[in-house]
């Protein structure tokens, strides 16, 4: 049985840094794409798409007021806009988990203060009141880890602490209680290789051995103080399985004037379907009907232009206009690819600047910390029976200061796709296919 997995790792190391001096007003401007030294063009989607997030998100005073799924989804499109500007992955394909990045950063946010906290809040749409975020993640994690009869979806966190490191007791308590994090002491300085093996074994166990060597060799230095890992695991099959006997070789057009041969799957079912003048959308539900993959197919074969203009509000409107068609003749290529991306620069452009130094993570420990790099690696495999995917992120912190009833949906050119938890409307995974290569 195939699986969908995600693992997240954050590395925290002690640091000496100067006091944070960025004002609240300056930080707000940074998160809106107007900060000095940062390309405003890179944050166009962020500024434009904030309209779809409830105005009281950052200032929410209760879990009822805070829409954690809306916050996650807004961040998803913000991050996608950054990744679309990078030369990422094989042939321009994109794949990442906005939910998992947000979940991992929430544990980091738990210890952030002052403008470091404010910038993370603005970029990830976290509420200033940390209690609201804690309760919201606890509630969402409870939902994610429920309903296991027809599929498997689980999330897990772990906090690895250097022996003798004076982490704040309140921080440790909150990680355990609200994020269900396992807390373990390791000797990073004296036994770096052993510590690395222990963490990697935990990640492999939580991801059914799909994510190996998440913590690279020589990455744990004597300065390491805390490493945070987060994993999310999904195992599901389509409700309407594509008949393998119908899969055949067909032509896919990555761009106008170019064509490649792919394994094209075919189905004709009563799918939820919608379209407007720019794109078509289809919902492919997984068994249990709690999770689905939504595929957005531009009507013109110009994915670069489409993704630059396609905002969260456009995606939401497309979904809201969906109806069940009598029949949708669906053609979808099998696709399987991996991506590995350095996220430090995109996060800085999005407004998380102080976290990379000077930073204030005194909620974790009064020894100063800063983020040195963020790496995200992901894998996805879409086939006749279902979906398998895996992703891993490492955040390292170191010393620093049509009229017919029959519709046609033939994905024979680049498209975007989303995997959502329909109970919460939370985008768990998001990506783009330009070259659907399959081994």
Order of alpha helices (4+ residues) and beta strands (2+ residues): beta-alpha-alpha-alpha-beta-alpha-alpha-alpha-beta-alpha-beta-alpha-beta-beta-beta-beta-beta-beta-alpha-alpha-beta-beta-beta-alpha-beta-beta-beta-beta-beta
